[in-house]
């Protein structure tokens, strides 16, 4: 039986490689010399008439760099990369196929990644997890020149960072491209330094768009089949014209190597963040203070929406901008500042992009009508939630249309469920495995606290609300369920009962 509180999961690995120096690697670090001389202006290549990518590689390769960071050994975990992104991905992946573990060397460890130069005066884009917690940054140019790198700014939420190097001569650069124009099947190239063996180019196609790895509000990854491995992190993903359409960031791997499932941050998302990092060194993300979940077709029907779009508010945190604006659990947020919110990810990204302190307005569907709620954007340094028929017999009753048996909350039940003394609702005492409630994930021990966005104090209230929904011709009923201290909405269709 599916769990209504089970988190969506995916599997991925951050593609940064840890190194201990040439002696510890199967192959020594070897940066090859580029044939093309550095240029002051962005260079853009094109595919030759023969179909070869050689012109693109010749133009872009001089602008791709290797980034080696040194960190204290106690900043690195014993089982892989030290980055927050990797820790997030690891929980989805179960620890399988992790990269070679770092080992202390005279109290320090080194990590290897890639990056690319975006301006002739030495600004470089890479992943945040490549330089996270570094006490020293070294940049190796394509011609073998080693230069110290200075961190300009980093943003863990988007996993992007900007560093700068000083060079006596103008540096070769790569131009930003338009990732929104990418289509499934388009050819792409990934350039970076996998495993420290030297600058490497691999080719493939765009396999998918909009992949969500559940690592933050900006999850909108480009999936590619071009081989990328540990050390490719931060390197450019370029299109057939040689422009940057993504930043290679993560891989899915059951064995530690590339299996043709890689992920890149879209350039159209990265450009704006990189520009802010160059200017300010950091980014203050907006904060709303709600827990949200998708609007399914059953939920939409239960609340009278014609389309299953928006972000359903499962919980509002006290003392947050959402609470001050009057947002309530059960509201469906359909817009923010005039932009349509079609799914929870839209809301998370819109809020994250807002500047704390500015005035905005939410469009909310409540009680069968759309209303606007003005609010002041908050700041968020730590939170990830920018934006889960009965009769009068109170001892136990049965609702045949849903397939659940209910009981009122007693003091003993509140204690066993670890609920406060003033908690109200109806306890799910039994679930018919062949009925719709079971198919929707309802479990014995769940507490129903509202029905169709109306509070339910006891089993009789649940019966009344469900009966009302049936009389109104609804095809489903929306329940708010509390389980193990967490609240989420579940739509239970009548048709499957």
N, C-alpha and C positions, 0 to 999 in steps of 0.2 A: 504494500500500500504506500503510495507516495506521501511524503511528509510535506505539509504546507509550509514548514519553516526551513526546509532544506535549501541551502544556498546553491545558486548556480555555480558550477565549477568548470574550469578549463585547465589545460596543462601547458605549461610553458617554462622555458629556462632563459635567464638572462645570458646574453652571449658575450660576457667578458671573461677573459682568461687570466688566471693568476700565474705568475712566473717567479722564479727564484734566480734568474740569471741564465746565461747560456749553458752553464754546466748542468742545469737541472732539466733542460728541455731536450726532447728527441732531436730537434734541429735547432741550430743556433739562430738567434735573431739576425735577419739578413734583409736590409732594406735595399732594393735595387735602384739603380740610377735611371731616371726618366730620360727619354730621348728628347722630349720637348722642353724648351727653356721656360723658366718662370715668366709670367706676363702680368702686367699691372691691371688689366681689365678682365672681367669674367670671360672664361673661354667656353664656347659651346661647340660641341662636335656634331657630327651627323653620320648616319649609317651610310657606308659606301654602297654604290650600285650593286656590288657583288653580294651584299647582305652582311658583310663583315662589320664587326663592332670596333675594328682597329682605330678608325678616326675618333670615336668617342673615348676610347681608352687613352689614346695619345693625348687628347685634350684635357681629360679630367684627372688622370692619374697623378700629375704633378701637384695637384691641390689636396690630395688625400694624405693624411699624416697618421703616424703611430703615436699613441699616448701611453706613456708608462708612468704609473703613479706609485709612490712609496707611502706606506702607512704603518702605524704601529701594529705589531703582531696581534695584540689583544683586541684590535678593532675588526679582526677577521674571524668569522666562525670557522669551526673545524670541518664543516661539511660542504663548503662551496663558497660562492660569492658572498660578499658582505653587504650587498646593497639591499635597501628596502624593497625594491622591485623584485629581487630574487626571493626574498623572504615571502612576499605575497604570492609569487608563482609557485614556490615550493609546496605550499599547503595544498594546492590543486594537483600537484604532481606526485606527491608521496615520496619525494626524495630520490626517485629513480633517475639514473643516467646523469648524475651531476658531474660538473667538470672536475678536473684534477684538483684535489684540495690544496689550499695554500699551506705553506709551512714556514715557520719563523726562521729568519736568517739574521743572526745578530740583533734580535729584537725587532726586526722589521720584515714586512712582506711587500711584494710588488704585484700590481695588477696591470694587465695589458688591455688596451682598447684602441679604437680608431676615432678619427674625426676628419673634418674637411674645412678648408679655409674659405671664408665668404667675403673677405675684403683684403686688398693688397697690403694693408698695414698690419695684418696678422690676427684678425678675429677668427676664432675656430669654433665650430659647433660640434658637440659630442653628447653622449648620454650623461645624465646626472650620476648614474650608478658606476660609471667609469672613473669619476673623480671623487666620489663620495668618501669623506673622512681622510682624504689624502693630505700628507704633510709635505709632499714634494711632487711636482708635476714636470715631466720631461716630454718634449715633443720632438719626434724624429721626422724630418721632412723626407720627401720621396728621393732626394739626392743624397740622403745619408746624413745631412746636417742635423746636429742635436742642439736644441735650444730650450732654455727654461720656460715653463708655461706659468702664467698667472691666472688664477680663477677670477673671472669678472662677475659671474653670477650663476646660480643654479636653482632649479625648481623641481623638487622631488615629485610633485603631483603629476607633472607632464614628463618627468624623467629626461629633462633637457638641461644642458649647461653650456656656458660660453667661457672659453679661455682665450688668452691673448699671448702672442709671442712678439719679440722685437727682432726684426731682421734688417740688415744693412741695405737690402734691396727689396723692391716690390715683389710680392709673392703671387704665385698663380692662384686663381680662385675658380670656384664653380658657381654658376648662376642658379638661383632658385627656379623651379618649375611649377606647374599647376597640377597638383595632385587630384583636384576635383575632375579633371578631364580623363583620368585613368579609367580604363574599362577592363573588364575581365578578359584575359587573353592577351593584353598588351605586353610587349617585350620590355624587360627591365634588366639592369645590371646592378650587382652589389659589389662594392669595392671596399676592402679593408685588409686587416692583418690577422688572419685566423691563426691561433696558436703561436703567434710570434714568428712564423716562417717567412714573412715578408709580404709586401703588398700583393694582393690576389684579387682577380676579377672573376666573378661567376655570373652566369646569365640564366634567365628563366622568364616566367610570365607572372602577371597579376592573377593570383588564384581566387581571391575573394576581397571584398571591401567591408568596412565597418565591423571588424572583429572586436568583440568586447572580452578582454582578459580579466575584468573585474579587479583592476589594479588602481583605479582612480577615476576622477570625473572626466578625463580626456580620452578614455579608451575608445578609439575609432581606428584600429590598426589596419594597415594594408597587409594582407597575407600573400606571401610569395613562395615560389618553389625553387628560386635560385639558392644554391647551397650557401648558408652562412653558419659560422661556428663561433666558439668562444674566442673573443678577440675582435670579432667583426662589429661589436657594439659601438655605436656612434658613427660608423662609416656611412657614406651616402648610398642611397638607392637612386639610380638615375634612369631616365627614360631613353628612348632611341635617339633623341636629339642631344643627349648629354647633360640635361638639366636635372637638378635634384628634386625628386618627387617624394622622397621619404628618408627617414633616418633609421637604419637597421638597429633593432633593439632587442629582440627576443626570439627564441626558437622553442618549438615543441620537440622533445627528444626522449624516447624511451631508452636510449643507449649512450647518451652523452655526445653524440655526433649529429650531423645534419641528416634529417630524413625527408627534407623537402617541404617542411612546414615552418616558415619563418614569418616574422612580423616586423613591420616598419611603421614609424610615426609619420602620418601624412605631412607633406611640406606645407600645405595651406594652414594647418594647425600650428606647425612649428615656427613658421616665419614670424607670426605676431608675438609669440612667446619669446623667441630669440631677440626680437627688437626691444622688448621690454627689459630683458636681462642685460642687453648691451647698455641701455640707457640708465637703468636704476639698480642693477645688480641683484634684484630680487622681485618677487611678484606677491602682492597681497591679494589672495583669492577671496571672492565673496562667500558669504555664509547665510543660509536661510534657517536651518534647524528643523528639518523634517526627515522622517523615514518614509520612503516611498516604494511603491511596487507597481508593476504593469497593470494596465486595464485590459482584462480579457473580454471576450465577447459576452460571457455570462455576467461579468461585473457591469459592463456597459448596459446590458439589458435590465439588470436589477435596479440601476439608478436612472434609467430613462435616456441614456445617451444613444444617439443613432450610430456612432462609430466607436470602436474600441481603441481610442487614442487618449493620451494624457498620462499623468502620473498620479496614482491614488495615494493619498496621504494615510499612512498606517499609524503614525504617531508624531506628535508635535512636542519638541523638547521645551521645558519651561525656561523662561527668561531669554528666549531667542527672538530674532526678528519675525519669524513666522507666528509665534505666540502673540507678540505685540500687534501684529496685523490682523489677528483674529482667525487665522487658519485653524481648521478643526480636523480631527481624525475623521476620515470618510470623505473629505473634500477631494475632488479630482481637479488637479491643476492642468489647465488646457493651454495656458499662454503665459508669457512673461515679457513685459515691455513691448508688446505688439508682435512678438515672435511666437509661432505655434509650438506647443509642446506636444509632440506625438508619442513620445515614450519617455520613461524615467531618465534615460541617458541624456536626452535633450535638456531636461531641467537641470541635471547635475552640471552639464557643461555651461549652460547659460549663466547659472549662478556663480560658478567658479570664475567666469570671465568678468564678472561685475567688480567694480571698485568699491571697497567698503566705504560706507558713509553716503553713497549716492541714493537718490530716491527712485524707486521703481514701482511697478504695479503687477500684481498677479491676476490672471483670469481664472476663476474657480467655478466649477460646476457643483452646485449644492441645492438639495431639495427641488430638483427639476428645473433649475434656472441658472443662468450664468451671471456671476457677479465679479466686480473688480475690487481687489484689496490692495491699497497702497502700502508700501513698507519701505523701511530704510535698510539698505544692505549692510549686513554685519561682516566682521572680519573673522577668518577661520584659519588658525594656525595648526590645530590638531585634529579637528573633526573631519570625518569622511562623508558626513551626511549633508552635502550641499543641498543638497536638495533631497508588514508583510501583513406543526400546530398542535398545541397541547391543551389539556383540560386543567381543572383546578386542583388536581391531586398533586400537592407539593412534595410528596415523598419521592415519587418517580412517575413520569409520564412517558408516553410514546408518541412520536410524530411519524405516521406512516408515509407521508409525502416526501420526507427526507431520509428516513431510515436511521433515526437516532433515538435513543432513550435518554431523557434528561432528569435531573434532580436539582432541587434548590441548594444553594450554598448553605451549609451548616457551619457552626464554629469548628467542629472537628474537621470538616472538609477544608476550610480555610487554613487550618493549621497544617494539614497533610500536604496541601498544595503550596504552602509557604506564601499565602496571600495575606494582605493586611486585614484587620478586623472589620473594616468598613467596606471591603470588596463586595461588589454585587455582580449578579449574572446567574447563568444556569450551567451546571456541570454536565458534560456529556458522559452519561453513565454507560451507554452501550452504543455500538455501531453495527448496523447490518452490513456485512461485507458485500452484499449484492445490490445495495442501493447507492444513490448518487452522493450522499455525504461521504461514504467510504472512498468513492472514486475521486472526490475532491480533496481527500487527505485529512478529513476530520478523524480524530482519535479519541478514545476514552480518556477522560481526565482533562480534556480541553474545556475551557470556560468561555461560553458565548456571552459577550458583554454588550453587543448591539446587533440589531437586525435592520438591514436597510438604513443604516446610519442613524437609527433611533435607539437610545439606551434600553437595555433589557435588564431589569432588576432581578428577575427570577424566571422560572420555567414558564409561568403563565404569560409573562410579557413576550417571551420567545414565541409561544403559541399564537398569541394575538397578532404579532408582527408578520409571522409567516402566513397566517390566514388572510391578512390584509393584502399581502403581495399577490396571493392567489386570486383574490377578488378583483384586483386591478389588472389582471391578465398578464402578470409578469411570467416570464419563462424560467426565472431563477431568483434566488434570494441571496442578498449579500450579508454575510456574517462576519463580525469581528471576533477573532479567536485569540484568547490569551493562553500561552503555553510556556512554561518555564521562565516567566517574567517577560516574555516577548509577545507583542501584539501584531497581528497581521489580518488582512481581509481575505476571505474565501467566498467565492461565488458558487453556490450549490444549485445546479439546474433542477427544475421540477421534472422535466421531460425524462430524465434518466432514473427517476425514483421508482 
